[in-house]
Amino acid sequence: MMRTTRAVRAVASRLLLLGLALAALSLPAHAERIKDLASIQGVRFNQLIGYGLVVGLDGSGDQTTQTPFTVQSLISMLGQLGINIPPGTSLQLKNVAAVMVTAALPAFAQPGQTIDVTISSMGNAKSLRGGTLLLTPLKGIDGQIYAMAQGNILVGGVGASANNSSVQVNHLSVGRISAGATVERAVPTPLGNGDYVQIETNTTDFTTARRVADAINGRFGAGTASAVDARTVRVRAPVPGDERVGFLAQLESIDVTPGQSQAKVIINARTGSVVMNQSVTIDTCAVAHGNLSVIISTEPVISQPSPFSTQGQTVQAERSQIEIRADRSGLTMVQGVSLAEVVKALNAIGASPQDLLAILQAMKAAGALRAELEII
């Protein structure tokens, strides 16, 4: 009965996967906004980083004997506040943790605006839950200070321990402060150089770049846009100011049908996930699939001396049984011209996601897989 239930579930999962593949193939190519397909050159985020201290922890901070930089940072901070600690003083801190603070400064951010920050422990603190980040300068790649961060940390995880037993849900050494940093310096973001603005597509595709240029010319007139390469489109725009902003707002709303995506198979070797787009095809090939499993079971065996014996003692031993099972599988012909047929053929031979890793790699090596194979 158990085997029948498992077989039904396996068949149902495979039919569901095949149905999703067929549904994806049946969807026609649809148009997308240029805003979703491309970005304007120069309009970008800038990464910020800073080193700070978190205080107010409930005994879950850094162990100062193993993280001396936490004590050094605290002494330096107290010195700036006018508190001098005698040299050689041994500080046993439990409520302080050294952290790295990171943030992304959006384009056009002005002084006085706030951004979110992420706080990550860099020592051996057990938890940042309930802590407060002290005033921390956030710097860019040029070494200039662009924001100042401070506030109470929100940690999504929870944990508890008692009598050498502990339980933990999610991560406790990383937290976040919404609107925790105030922008102090703006980054200049020019909207193009002179009379032109560069539009950069999210993917490298000559067809998409050509269609974006044609759509812009169809909206604003011939000669407005020209495709420079497979990723860049140069657009003639009004002079910088309100007219250019309005022009870019209209440009972003233009619908464009992107070119057909490159055939690609993405494999996650750690999780066994396999994702294929609808452009993947295979040539006729033969696949032999089988599983070899080794089962080792160990059970304790108690050996006792004879009754009323004055010699000998009870001894515990272990007895192991080793069993090798090999699932038989014949040679299966796989041929197809679409993703649906590929999925159907691989499911027909009973391939699991982990098995697909080896099967697809072998197909690619044999020249039967018409797609780029990317392992992450």
C-alpha positions in Angstrom: 0.0 0.0 0.0 2.9 2.4 0.9 4.6 1.7 -2.4 1.3 2.3 -4.3 0.9 5.7 -2.6 4.4 6.7 -3.4 4.0 5.7 -7.0 0.8 7.8 -7.3 2.5 10.8 -5.8 5.5 10.4 -8.1 3.3 10.2 -11.2 1.3 13.2 -10.0 4.4 15.3 -9.5 5.7 14.4 -12.9 2.3 15.2 -14.6 2.3 18.6 -12.8 5.8 19.4 -14.0 4.9 18.4 -17.5 1.7 20.5 -17.3 3.7 23.6 -16.2 6.1 23.1 -19.1 3.3 22.8 -21.6 1.6 25.9 -20.2 4.9 27.8 -20.5 5.2 26.8 -24.2 1.7 27.8 -25.0 2.1 31.3 -23.8 2.8 33.7 -26.7 5.6 36.2 -26.7 4.4 39.3 -24.8 5.6 42.9 -24.8 7.4 44.4 -21.8 8.0 48.0 -20.9 11.5 49.4 -21.6 11.5 50.2 -17.9 11.6 46.5 -17.2 14.0 45.6 -20.0 16.6 48.2 -19.6 18.1 50.9 -17.4 19.5 54.4 -17.9 23.2 54.6 -17.9 24.5 56.3 -14.7 21.3 55.8 -12.7 22.5 53.2 -10.2 23.0 52.2 -6.6 26.2 52.8 -4.7 27.3 50.4 -2.0 28.2 51.8 1.5 30.1 50.1 4.3 31.0 50.9 7.9 32.3 49.4 11.1 30.4 49.9 14.3 29.5 48.6 17.8 26.2 47.1 19.0 25.4 47.6 22.7 22.6 46.5 25.0 22.8 42.8 24.3 21.5 40.4 26.9 24.8 38.6 27.6 25.1 37.4 23.9 27.9 39.7 22.8 31.4 39.0 21.7 33.8 37.0 24.0 36.5 39.6 24.4 39.2 37.1 25.0 38.7 35.9 21.4 37.8 39.2 19.8 40.2 41.8 21.1 39.2 44.3 18.4 35.8 44.7 20.2 37.6 46.0 23.3 39.9 48.2 21.3 37.0 49.7 19.5 35.1 50.4 22.7 38.1 52.0 24.4 38.7 54.2 21.4 35.0 55.3 21.3 35.0 56.0 25.1 38.2 58.1 24.6 36.4 60.2 22.0 33.7 60.8 24.6 36.2 62.0 27.2 36.4 58.8 29.2 39.9 57.6 29.7 40.5 53.9 30.7 43.8 53.2 32.4 46.2 51.1 30.3 46.2 47.4 31.2 42.6 47.4 32.3 40.9 44.1 31.6 37.4 44.6 30.3 35.1 41.6 30.4 32.3 42.6 28.1 29.2 40.5 27.4 26.7 43.1 26.0 28.8 44.5 23.2 29.4 43.2 19.7 31.6 44.4 16.7 29.6 44.6 13.5 29.8 45.5 9.9 27.1 47.9 8.6 26.2 47.8 4.9 23.7 49.8 2.9 22.8 50.7 -0.7 22.6 54.4 -1.6 20.0 54.8 -4.3 20.4 57.2 -7.2 19.3 60.8 -6.7 19.4 60.4 -2.8 19.7 63.8 -1.2 21.0 64.8 2.3 18.4 64.3 5.0 16.8 61.3 3.4 16.9 57.9 5.1 17.9 54.4 3.8 17.8 50.9 5.3 20.9 49.3 6.7 22.0 45.7 7.4 24.0 44.8 10.5 26.2 41.7 10.5 28.2 40.4 13.4 31.9 40.0 12.6 32.9 38.4 16.0 31.5 35.5 17.9 28.4 37.1 19.3 25.6 34.6 19.8 22.8 37.0 19.0 22.2 40.7 18.0 18.6 40.5 19.2 17.6 43.6 21.3 20.8 45.5 20.5 21.3 49.1 19.6 23.7 50.2 16.9 25.8 53.2 17.9 26.5 56.0 15.5 28.4 54.6 12.6 29.7 56.4 9.5 29.1 54.7 6.2 31.7 55.2 3.5 31.8 54.7 -0.2 34.6 53.2 -2.4 36.3 56.7 -2.4 36.6 56.8 1.4 34.1 59.6 1.8 31.3 59.5 4.3 27.9 59.4 2.6 25.6 58.4 5.5 25.4 58.0 9.3 23.7 54.9 10.8 22.2 54.4 14.3 19.2 52.7 15.8 17.6 49.6 17.3 18.2 46.4 15.4 15.4 44.1 14.3 16.4 40.4 14.2 14.1 38.0 12.4 15.3 34.9 14.3 14.7 33.7 17.8 16.6 31.3 20.1 16.7 29.9 23.6 19.1 27.7 25.6 19.1 26.0 29.0 21.1 23.1 30.6 23.4 22.7 27.6 20.3 22.4 25.2 19.5 25.1 22.7 17.0 25.8 19.9 17.3 28.4 17.2 15.0 29.6 14.4 16.5 31.6 11.6 19.7 33.6 11.9 20.5 35.6 15.0 23.8 37.3 14.0 22.3 39.5 11.2 19.7 42.2 11.7 18.3 45.2 9.9 17.3 48.8 10.7 14.6 50.3 8.5 15.4 53.9 7.7 18.4 53.4 10.0 20.8 55.7 8.2 20.6 59.4 7.2 22.2 60.5 3.9 24.8 63.2 4.5 26.3 63.5 1.0 24.6 63.2 -2.5 26.2 61.4 -5.4 26.0 63.3 -8.7 23.9 61.3 -11.2 24.1 62.9 -14.7 21.3 62.0 -17.0 23.4 61.5 -20.1 26.2 63.5 -21.8 25.2 66.4 -23.9 22.3 65.7 -26.3 22.3 61.9 -25.8 21.2 59.4 -23.1 22.5 55.8 -23.0 19.9 53.0 -22.5 21.4 49.7 -21.3 19.4 46.5 -21.7 19.5 44.0 -18.8 20.6 41.1 -21.1 23.1 41.0 -23.9 20.9 40.4 -27.0 21.2 42.1 -30.4 17.6 41.5 -31.2 16.3 43.1 -28.1 18.6 46.2 -28.5 17.4 46.5 -32.1 13.7 46.3 -31.1 14.2 48.9 -28.3 15.7 51.3 -30.8 12.9 50.7 -33.4 10.2 51.2 -30.7 11.7 54.5 -29.6 12.0 55.7 -33.2 8.4 54.7 -33.8 7.3 56.8 -30.9 9.5 59.9 -31.2 10.5 59.8 -34.9 13.2 58.3 -37.0 16.8 59.0 -35.9 15.9 59.4 -32.2 17.6 56.1 -31.2 20.2 53.8 -32.6 21.6 50.5 -31.2 25.3 50.8 -30.5 25.8 47.2 -29.6 24.0 44.2 -28.1 23.4 46.0 -24.8 23.5 49.8 -25.5 21.0 52.0 -27.2 21.9 55.7 -27.7 18.9 58.0 -27.6 18.8 61.7 -28.6 17.0 63.5 -25.7 16.0 67.1 -24.9 18.4 69.3 -22.9 18.8 68.3 -19.3 16.0 69.6 -17.1 12.3 69.1 -16.8 11.9 68.3 -20.5 14.5 65.5 -20.3 12.8 63.9 -17.3 9.4 64.0 -19.0 11.0 62.5 -22.2 12.5 59.6 -20.2 9.2 59.0 -18.4 7.5 58.5 -21.7 10.3 56.4 -23.0 10.2 54.0 -20.1 6.5 53.2 -20.8 7.0 52.1 -24.4 6.2 48.4 -24.9 8.8 46.2 -26.6 8.7 42.5 -27.4 12.1 41.2 -26.4 14.1 38.7 -28.5 13.9 35.0 -27.9 16.1 34.1 -24.9 19.2 32.0 -25.3 18.7 28.3 -24.6 20.1 27.8 -21.2 20.0 25.1 -18.4 20.8 26.3 -14.9 21.9 23.6 -12.4 22.4 24.2 -8.7 24.8 21.5 -7.6 24.2 22.1 -3.9 20.4 21.8 -3.9 19.9 19.6 -7.0 17.6 22.2 -8.7 17.5 22.2 -12.5 15.8 25.0 -14.4 15.5 25.1 -18.2 13.9 27.8 -20.4 11.6 27.0 -23.3 14.4 27.4 -25.9 16.1 24.2 -24.8 16.1 21.3 -27.3 17.9 18.0 -27.6 18.9 15.8 -30.5 18.1 12.1 -30.6 20.2 10.2 -28.0 20.1 7.1 -25.9 20.2 7.3 -22.1 20.7 4.4 -19.6 19.7 5.3 -16.1 20.1 3.2 -13.0 20.6 3.6 -9.3 23.1 1.8 -7.1 22.4 1.9 -3.3 24.5 0.5 -0.5 22.6 -0.1 2.8 24.5 -0.7 6.0 22.6 -1.6 9.2 24.2 -2.1 12.6 22.6 -3.6 15.7 24.0 -4.2 19.2 24.7 -7.8 20.3 25.0 -8.6 24.0 27.3 -11.4 25.0 26.9 -12.7 28.6 28.8 -15.4 30.6 27.2 -18.8 31.4 24.8 -18.9 34.4 26.5 -19.3 37.8 29.8 -18.7 36.1 32.5 -17.0 38.3 34.5 -15.9 35.3 33.8 -13.7 32.4 31.7 -10.5 32.0 29.0 -9.1 29.9 30.3 -7.6 26.7 28.4 -5.5 24.2 29.4 -5.9 20.5 27.9 -4.7 17.2 26.9 -6.7 14.2 26.6 -5.1 10.8 24.7 -6.2 7.7 25.6 -4.8 4.3 23.2 -5.0 1.4 23.7 -3.7 -2.1 20.7 -2.9 -4.4 20.9 -2.1 -8.0 17.8 -0.8 -9.9 17.7 -2.2 -13.4 17.0 0.2 -16.2 17.2 -0.3 -19.9 18.4 1.9 -22.6 15.9 4.7 -23.4 15.7 6.7 -26.6 15.3 10.4 -25.9 14.3 12.7 -28.7 12.5 16.0 -28.7 12.4 19.5 -30.0 10.8 21.4 -27.1 11.1 21.8 -23.4 7.9 19.8 -22.8 9.3 16.8 -24.7 12.6 17.1 -22.9 10.9 17.0 -19.5 8.6 14.2 -20.5 11.5 12.1 -21.7 13.6 12.6 -18.6 10.7 11.8 -16.3 10.0 8.7 -18.3 13.3 7.2 -17.3 12.6 8.1 -13.6 15.3 10.7 -13.3 15.4 12.7 -10.0 16.8 16.3 -9.9 20.1 14.9 -8.6 20.2 12.4 -11.5 19.5 15.2 -14.0 22.8 16.8 -13.1 24.8 13.9 -14.5 22.4 13.2 -17.4 22.4 16.7 -18.7 26.2 17.0 -18.3 26.5 13.8 -20.3 24.1 15.1 -23.0 26.1 18.3 -23.3 29.4 16.4 -23.6 27.8 14.1 -26.3 26.6 17.1 -28.3 22.9 16.2 -27.9 21.9 19.1 -25.6 21.2 22.3 -27.6 21.7 24.7 -24.8 24.3 26.4 -22.6 24.9 24.5 -19.4 25.6 26.7 -16.4 26.4 25.2 -12.9 26.0 27.5 -9.9 
